[in-house]
């Protein structure tokens, strides 16, 4: 069996992290959920190679998704990132594109499309 896809999901809404736990249940995925950008940076600082894919929300307290992605890129982490947010204006989308965010989904998101995007990025 191949190693599971390691996913870090950053979202302050419990209903979203619960949905993600449902979407990525099973042996193909290893999901870690945190509720803030600061918690995500702490996880990433503990081990830079720990996650294959990072899923970020845009609107969170303390650090927005774009600020989090900027901090991730400043740390030299070049991994694959998915933005998942109800707040994806054209300005935010452009900022994510400049930081090499691979996929962006608006909330509410289609779980099948999200899982397919993760599988595609992990391949």
C-alpha positions in Angstrom: 0.0 0.0 0.0 1.3 3.5 -0.9 1.9 6.0 1.9 -1.2 8.1 2.7 -1.5 11.6 1.4 -0.6 13.9 4.4 -2.9 16.9 4.5 -2.8 19.9 6.8 -6.2 21.7 6.9 -6.4 25.2 8.4 -9.9 26.5 9.1 -11.4 28.1 12.1 -15.0 26.8 11.4 -15.6 23.5 13.1 -18.2 22.5 10.6 -15.7 22.8 7.8 -13.0 20.7 9.6 -15.7 18.1 10.4 -16.6 18.0 6.7 -12.9 17.6 5.8 -12.6 14.8 8.2 -15.5 13.1 6.5 -14.1 13.7 3.0 -10.6 12.5 3.9 -11.5 9.5 6.1 -9.8 6.2 5.3 -6.3 4.8 4.8 -5.6 6.9 1.6 -5.4 10.1 3.7 -3.8 11.4 6.9 -5.5 14.6 7.8 -4.4 17.1 10.5 -6.8 20.0 11.2 -5.9 23.2 13.0 -8.0 26.2 13.7 -5.6 29.1 13.0 -2.7 30.2 10.9 -0.5 30.4 14.0 -1.3 26.7 14.8 -0.5 25.8 11.2 2.9 27.6 11.3 3.7 25.8 14.6 3.0 22.4 13.0 5.0 23.3 9.9 7.9 24.7 11.9 8.1 21.4 13.8 8.8 19.5 10.6 9.0 21.1 7.2 8.4 17.8 5.3 5.4 16.6 7.2 2.5 17.5 4.8 2.0 16.8 1.1 -0.9 19.3 0.7 -2.0 22.3 2.8 -5.6 23.5 2.6 -6.2 27.0 3.9 -9.2 29.1 4.6 -9.0 32.8 3.7 -10.9 34.5 6.5 -9.5 33.5 9.9 -8.6 35.5 13.0 -5.0 36.8 13.4 -3.7 35.6 10.0 -5.7 35.5 6.8 -5.1 32.6 4.4 -3.1 34.8 2.1 -0.9 35.9 5.1 -0.5 32.3 6.1 0.5 31.2 2.6 3.0 34.1 2.5 4.5 33.0 5.8 4.7 29.4 4.5 6.5 30.5 1.3 8.9 32.7 3.3 9.9 29.6 5.2 10.9 28.0 1.9 8.0 25.5 1.9 7.2 24.9 -1.7 4.5 22.3 -1.2 1.1 22.2 -2.8 -1.6 24.5 -1.4 -5.4 24.6 -1.9 -7.3 27.7 -0.9 -10.9 27.0 0.3 -12.9 30.0 1.2 -16.1 32.0 0.8 -13.9 35.1 0.4 -12.1 34.7 -2.8 -12.2 38.1 -4.5 -10.3 38.6 -7.7 -7.7 40.5 -5.7 -7.3 37.5 -3.2 -7.2 35.1 -6.1 -4.4 37.1 -7.8 -2.4 37.1 -4.5 -2.8 33.4 -4.2 -1.7 32.9 -7.8 1.5 34.9 -7.2 2.3 32.6 -4.3 1.8 29.5 -6.4 -1.4 28.3 -4.7 -2.4 25.3 -6.9 -6.2 25.2 -6.6 -8.9 27.5 -5.2 -12.4 26.5 -4.2 -15.2 28.7 -3.1 -17.4 27.7 -0.1 -19.6 25.9 -0.1 -17.3 23.4 -1.9 -18.0 20.2 -3.8 -16.5 17.4 -1.8 -15.9 15.2 -4.8 -14.1 18.0 -6.6 -11.9 18.8 -3.6 -11.0 15.1 -3.2 -10.1 14.9 -6.9 -8.0 18.0 -6.6 -6.1 16.5 -3.6 -5.6 13.2 -5.5 -4.4 15.0 -8.6 -1.9 17.2 -6.6 -0.6 14.2 -4.6 0.0 12.1 -7.8 
